[in-house]
Amino acid sequence: MADKDDKWEENVAGKFYVDEQCIDCDLCRETAPDFFTRNEDGGYSFVHKQPTTDEDIEACMEALEGCPVEAIGDDGDED
């Protein structure tokens, strides 16, 4: 389970985030490319845009549920 205390600094504020467990598998970036992107130097994903519509949230939830190491959280700071 993702830990918001270990989330990457690059994550934009909001509900979804990626923490330091990320293994750079690309699943979230393929599933929800509008919201997840890659830190090229560090080799991990982070949330660069928070979802706003139900469809967007569904895409992010699909990425969260598919993450093999449970590095995606949905209990981040609401802004």
CNS distance restraints for C-alpha pairs under 8 A (distance, minus, plus):
assign (resid   1 and name CA) (resid  69 and name CA) 7.89 0.50 0.50
assign (resid   1 and name CA) (resid  70 and name CA) 5.03 0.50 0.50
assign (resid   1 and name CA) (resid  71 and name CA) 6.54 0.50 0.50
assign (resid   1 and name CA) (resid  72 and name CA) 7.67 0.50 0.50
assign (resid   1 and name CA) (resid  73 and name CA) 7.26 0.50 0.50
assign (resid   2 and name CA) (resid   6 and name CA) 7.93 0.50 0.50
assign (resid   2 and name CA) (resid   7 and name CA) 7.97 0.50 0.50
assign (resid   2 and name CA) (resid  18 and name CA) 7.21 0.50 0.50
assign (resid   2 and name CA) (resid  19 and name CA) 6.02 0.50 0.50
assign (resid   2 and name CA) (resid  21 and name CA) 7.60 0.50 0.50
assign (resid   2 and name CA) (resid  70 and name CA) 5.75 0.50 0.50
assign (resid   2 and name CA) (resid  71 and name CA) 4.75 0.50 0.50
assign (resid   2 and name CA) (resid  72 and name CA) 5.51 0.50 0.50
assign (resid   2 and name CA) (resid  73 and name CA) 4.97 0.50 0.50
assign (resid   3 and name CA) (resid   7 and name CA) 6.60 0.50 0.50
assign (resid   3 and name CA) (resid  19 and name CA) 6.36 0.50 0.50
assign (resid   3 and name CA) (resid  71 and name CA) 7.85 0.50 0.50
assign (resid   3 and name CA) (resid  73 and name CA) 7.00 0.50 0.50
assign (resid   4 and name CA) (resid  17 and name CA) 7.48 0.50 0.50
assign (resid   4 and name CA) (resid  19 and name CA) 6.76 0.50 0.50
assign (resid   4 and name CA) (resid  73 and name CA) 7.15 0.50 0.50
assign (resid   4 and name CA) (resid  75 and name CA) 7.44 0.50 0.50
assign (resid   4 and name CA) (resid  76 and name CA) 6.31 0.50 0.50
assign (resid   6 and name CA) (resid  19 and name CA) 5.24 0.50 0.50
assign (resid   6 and name CA) (resid  20 and name CA) 5.82 0.50 0.50
assign (resid   7 and name CA) (resid  11 and name CA) 7.32 0.50 0.50
assign (resid   7 and name CA) (resid  17 and name CA) 6.50 0.50 0.50
assign (resid   7 and name CA) (resid  18 and name CA) 5.56 0.50 0.50
assign (resid   7 and name CA) (resid  19 and name CA) 3.67 0.50 0.50
assign (resid   7 and name CA) (resid  20 and name CA) 5.97 0.50 0.50
assign (resid   8 and name CA) (resid  17 and name CA) 7.76 0.50 0.50
assign (resid   8 and name CA) (resid  18 and name CA) 6.39 0.50 0.50
assign (resid   8 and name CA) (resid  19 and name CA) 5.48 0.50 0.50
assign (resid   8 and name CA) (resid  20 and name CA) 6.36 0.50 0.50
assign (resid   8 and name CA) (resid  46 and name CA) 6.77 0.50 0.50
assign (resid  10 and name CA) (resid  46 and name CA) 6.39 0.50 0.50
assign (resid  10 and name CA) (resid  47 and name CA) 7.35 0.50 0.50
assign (resid  10 and name CA) (resid  48 and name CA) 7.30 0.50 0.50
assign (resid  11 and name CA) (resid  17 and name CA) 5.78 0.50 0.50
assign (resid  11 and name CA) (resid  18 and name CA) 7.00 0.50 0.50
assign (resid  11 and name CA) (resid  46 and name CA) 5.30 0.50 0.50
assign (resid  11 and name CA) (resid  47 and name CA) 4.72 0.50 0.50
assign (resid  11 and name CA) (resid  48 and name CA) 5.88 0.50 0.50
assign (resid  12 and name CA) (resid  17 and name CA) 7.64 0.50 0.50
assign (resid  12 and name CA) (resid  47 and name CA) 6.07 0.50 0.50
assign (resid  12 and name CA) (resid  48 and name CA) 5.60 0.50 0.50
assign (resid  12 and name CA) (resid  49 and name CA) 6.34 0.50 0.50
assign (resid  12 and name CA) (resid  50 and name CA) 7.13 0.50 0.50
assign (resid  13 and name CA) (resid  50 and name CA) 7.79 0.50 0.50
assign (resid  13 and name CA) (resid  76 and name CA) 7.46 0.50 0.50
assign (resid  13 and name CA) (resid  77 and name CA) 6.19 0.50 0.50
assign (resid  13 and name CA) (resid  78 and name CA) 7.20 0.50 0.50
assign (resid  13 and name CA) (resid  79 and name CA) 6.62 0.50 0.50
assign (resid  14 and name CA) (resid  50 and name CA) 6.37 0.50 0.50
assign (resid  14 and name CA) (resid  76 and name CA) 5.59 0.50 0.50
assign (resid  14 and name CA) (resid  77 and name CA) 4.87 0.50 0.50
assign (resid  14 and name CA) (resid  78 and name CA) 4.73 0.50 0.50
assign (resid  14 and name CA) (resid  79 and name CA) 5.65 0.50 0.50
assign (resid  15 and name CA) (resid  50 and name CA) 7.34 0.50 0.50
assign (resid  15 and name CA) (resid  73 and name CA) 7.74 0.50 0.50
assign (resid  15 and name CA) (resid  74 and name CA) 5.09 0.50 0.50
assign (resid  15 and name CA) (resid  75 and name CA) 5.44 0.50 0.50
assign (resid  15 and name CA) (resid  76 and name CA) 4.22 0.50 0.50
assign (resid  15 and name CA) (resid  77 and name CA) 5.62 0.50 0.50
assign (resid  15 and name CA) (resid  78 and name CA) 5.59 0.50 0.50
assign (resid  16 and name CA) (resid  47 and name CA) 6.90 0.50 0.50
assign (resid  16 and name CA) (resid  50 and name CA) 6.79 0.50 0.50
assign (resid  16 and name CA) (resid  60 and name CA) 7.74 0.50 0.50
assign (resid  16 and name CA) (resid  72 and name CA) 7.03 0.50 0.50
assign (resid  16 and name CA) (resid  73 and name CA) 5.53 0.50 0.50
assign (resid  16 and name CA) (resid  74 and name CA) 4.43 0.50 0.50
assign (resid  16 and name CA) (resid  75 and name CA) 6.67 0.50 0.50
assign (resid  16 and name CA) (resid  76 and name CA) 5.76 0.50 0.50
assign (resid  17 and name CA) (resid  46 and name CA) 6.45 0.50 0.50
assign (resid  17 and name CA) (resid  47 and name CA) 5.52 0.50 0.50
assign (resid  17 and name CA) (resid  72 and name CA) 5.71 0.50 0.50
assign (resid  17 and name CA) (resid  73 and name CA) 5.35 0.50 0.50
assign (resid  17 and name CA) (resid  74 and name CA) 6.68 0.50 0.50
assign (resid  17 and name CA) (resid  76 and name CA) 6.57 0.50 0.50
assign (resid  18 and name CA) (resid  22 and name CA) 6.99 0.50 0.50
assign (resid  18 and name CA) (resid  45 and name CA) 6.69 0.50 0.50
assign (resid  18 and name CA) (resid  46 and name CA) 5.16 0.50 0.50
assign (resid  18 and name CA) (resid  47 and name CA) 6.55 0.50 0.50
assign (resid  18 and name CA) (resid  71 and name CA) 5.46 0.50 0.50
assign (resid  18 and name CA) (resid  72 and name CA) 4.49 0.50 0.50
assign (resid  18 and name CA) (resid  73 and name CA) 6.25 0.50 0.50
assign (resid  19 and name CA) (resid  46 and name CA) 7.83 0.50 0.50
assign (resid  19 and name CA) (resid  71 and name CA) 5.28 0.50 0.50
assign (resid  19 and name CA) (resid  72 and name CA) 6.47 0.50 0.50
assign (resid  19 and name CA) (resid  73 and name CA) 7.64 0.50 0.50
assign (resid  20 and name CA) (resid  71 and name CA) 7.01 0.50 0.50
assign (resid  21 and name CA) (resid  69 and name CA) 6.66 0.50 0.50
assign (resid  21 and name CA) (resid  70 and name CA) 7.54 0.50 0.50
assign (resid  21 and name CA) (resid  71 and name CA) 5.18 0.50 0.50
assign (resid  22 and name CA) (resid  44 and name CA) 5.79 0.50 0.50
assign (resid  22 and name CA) (resid  45 and name CA) 6.75 0.50 0.50
assign (resid  22 and name CA) (resid  69 and name CA) 6.84 0.50 0.50
assign (resid  22 and name CA) (resid  70 and name CA) 7.98 0.50 0.50
assign (resid  22 and name CA) (resid  71 and name CA) 5.26 0.50 0.50
assign (resid  23 and name CA) (resid  43 and name CA) 7.75 0.50 0.50
assign (resid  23 and name CA) (resid  44 and name CA) 6.37 0.50 0.50
assign (resid  23 and name CA) (resid  69 and name CA) 7.53 0.50 0.50
assign (resid  24 and name CA) (resid  38 and name CA) 7.90 0.50 0.50
assign (resid  24 and name CA) (resid  43 and name CA) 5.84 0.50 0.50
assign (resid  24 and name CA) (resid  44 and name CA) 4.63 0.50 0.50
assign (resid  24 and name CA) (resid  45 and name CA) 6.18 0.50 0.50
assign (resid  26 and name CA) (resid  30 and name CA) 6.16 0.50 0.50
assign (resid  26 and name CA) (resid  45 and name CA) 7.67 0.50 0.50
assign (resid  27 and name CA) (resid  31 and name CA) 5.99 0.50 0.50
assign (resid  27 and name CA) (resid  63 and name CA) 6.81 0.50 0.50
assign (resid  27 and name CA) (resid  66 and name CA) 7.34 0.50 0.50
assign (resid  27 and name CA) (resid  67 and name CA) 6.79 0.50 0.50
assign (resid  28 and name CA) (resid  32 and name CA) 5.72 0.50 0.50
assign (resid  28 and name CA) (resid  33 and name CA) 7.11 0.50 0.50
assign (resid  28 and name CA) (resid  36 and name CA) 6.27 0.50 0.50
assign (resid  28 and name CA) (resid  45 and name CA) 7.82 0.50 0.50
assign (resid  28 and name CA) (resid  60 and name CA) 7.76 0.50 0.50
assign (resid  28 and name CA) (resid  63 and name CA) 4.74 0.50 0.50
assign (resid  28 and name CA) (resid  64 and name CA) 7.37 0.50 0.50
assign (resid  28 and name CA) (resid  66 and name CA) 7.79 0.50 0.50
assign (resid  28 and name CA) (resid  67 and name CA) 7.02 0.50 0.50
assign (resid  29 and name CA) (resid  33 and name CA) 4.53 0.50 0.50
assign (resid  29 and name CA) (resid  34 and name CA) 7.95 0.50 0.50
assign (resid  29 and name CA) (resid  35 and name CA) 7.65 0.50 0.50
assign (resid  29 and name CA) (resid  36 and name CA) 5.12 0.50 0.50
assign (resid  29 and name CA) (resid  37 and name CA) 5.88 0.50 0.50
assign (resid  29 and name CA) (resid  38 and name CA) 7.71 0.50 0.50
assign (resid  29 and name CA) (resid  45 and name CA) 7.53 0.50 0.50
assign (resid  31 and name CA) (resid  59 and name CA) 6.60 0.50 0.50
assign (resid  31 and name CA) (resid  60 and name CA) 7.70 0.50 0.50
assign (resid  31 and name CA) (resid  62 and name CA) 7.12 0.50 0.50
assign (resid  31 and name CA) (resid  63 and name CA) 5.73 0.50 0.50
assign (resid  32 and name CA) (resid  36 and name CA) 6.25 0.50 0.50
assign (resid  32 and name CA) (resid  59 and name CA) 5.44 0.50 0.50
assign (resid  32 and name CA) (resid  60 and name CA) 5.95 0.50 0.50
assign (resid  32 and name CA) (resid  63 and name CA) 6.59 0.50 0.50
assign (resid  33 and name CA) (resid  37 and name CA) 6.71 0.50 0.50
assign (resid  34 and name CA) (resid  49 and name CA) 7.09 0.50 0.50
assign (resid  35 and name CA) (resid  47 and name CA) 5.55 0.50 0.50
assign (resid  35 and name CA) (resid  48 and name CA) 5.59 0.50 0.50
assign (resid  35 and name CA) (resid  49 and name CA) 4.76 0.50 0.50
assign (resid  35 and name CA) (resid  50 and name CA) 6.20 0.50 0.50
assign (resid  35 and name CA) (resid  51 and name CA) 6.95 0.50 0.50
assign (resid  35 and name CA) (resid  60 and name CA) 7.42 0.50 0.50
assign (resid  36 and name CA) (resid  45 and name CA) 6.37 0.50 0.50
assign (resid  36 and name CA) (resid  46 and name CA) 5.54 0.50 0.50
assign (resid  36 and name CA) (resid  47 and name CA) 4.58 0.50 0.50
assign (resid  36 and name CA) (resid  48 and name CA) 5.81 0.50 0.50
assign (resid  36 and name CA) (resid  49 and name CA) 7.24 0.50 0.50
assign (resid  37 and name CA) (resid  45 and name CA) 5.44 0.50 0.50
assign (resid  37 and name CA) (resid  46 and name CA) 5.70 0.50 0.50
assign (resid  37 and name CA) (resid  47 and name CA) 6.44 0.50 0.50
assign (resid  37 and name CA) (resid  48 and name CA) 6.35 0.50 0.50
assign (resid  38 and name CA) (resid  43 and name CA) 6.78 0.50 0.50
assign (resid  38 and name CA) (resid  44 and name CA) 5.61 0.50 0.50
assign (resid  38 and name CA) (resid  45 and name CA) 4.34 0.50 0.50
assign (resid  38 and name CA) (resid  46 and name CA) 6.31 0.50 0.50
assign (resid  39 and name CA) (resid  43 and name CA) 5.55 0.50 0.50
assign (resid  39 and name CA) (resid  44 and name CA) 5.45 0.50 0.50
assign (resid  39 and name CA) (resid  45 and name CA) 6.02 0.50 0.50
assign (resid  39 and name CA) (resid  46 and name CA) 7.30 0.50 0.50
assign (resid  40 and name CA) (resid  44 and name CA) 7.37 0.50 0.50
assign (resid  51 and name CA) (resid  56 and name CA) 4.94 0.50 0.50
assign (resid  51 and name CA) (resid  57 and name CA) 5.43 0.50 0.50
assign (resid  51 and name CA) (resid  60 and name CA) 7.43 0.50 0.50
assign (resid  52 and name CA) (resid  56 and name CA) 6.22 0.50 0.50
assign (resid  52 and name CA) (resid  57 and name CA) 6.97 0.50 0.50
assign (resid  53 and name CA) (resid  57 and name CA) 6.24 0.50 0.50
assign (resid  54 and name CA) (resid  58 and name CA) 6.15 0.50 0.50
assign (resid  55 and name CA) (resid  59 and name CA) 6.41 0.50 0.50
assign (resid  56 and name CA) (resid  60 and name CA) 6.41 0.50 0.50
assign (resid  57 and name CA) (resid  61 and name CA) 6.05 0.50 0.50
assign (resid  58 and name CA) (resid  62 and name CA) 6.08 0.50 0.50
assign (resid  59 and name CA) (resid  63 and name CA) 6.37 0.50 0.50
assign (resid  60 and name CA) (resid  64 and name CA) 6.15 0.50 0.50
assign (resid  61 and name CA) (resid  65 and name CA) 6.02 0.50 0.50
assign (resid  62 and name CA) (resid  66 and name CA) 6.07 0.50 0.50
assign (resid  63 and name CA) (resid  67 and name CA) 6.06 0.50 0.50
assign (resid  63 and name CA) (resid  72 and name CA) 7.80 0.50 0.50
assign (resid  64 and name CA) (resid  70 and name CA) 7.01 0.50 0.50
assign (resid  64 and name CA) (resid  71 and name CA) 7.74 0.50 0.50
assign (resid  64 and name CA) (resid  72 and name CA) 5.20 0.50 0.50
assign (resid  64 and name CA) (resid  73 and name CA) 6.90 0.50 0.50
assign (resid  64 and name CA) (resid  74 and name CA) 7.98 0.50 0.50
assign (resid  65 and name CA) (resid  70 and name CA) 7.67 0.50 0.50
assign (resid  67 and name CA) (resid  71 and name CA) 6.64 0.50 0.50
assign (resid  67 and name CA) (resid  72 and name CA) 6.94 0.50 0.50
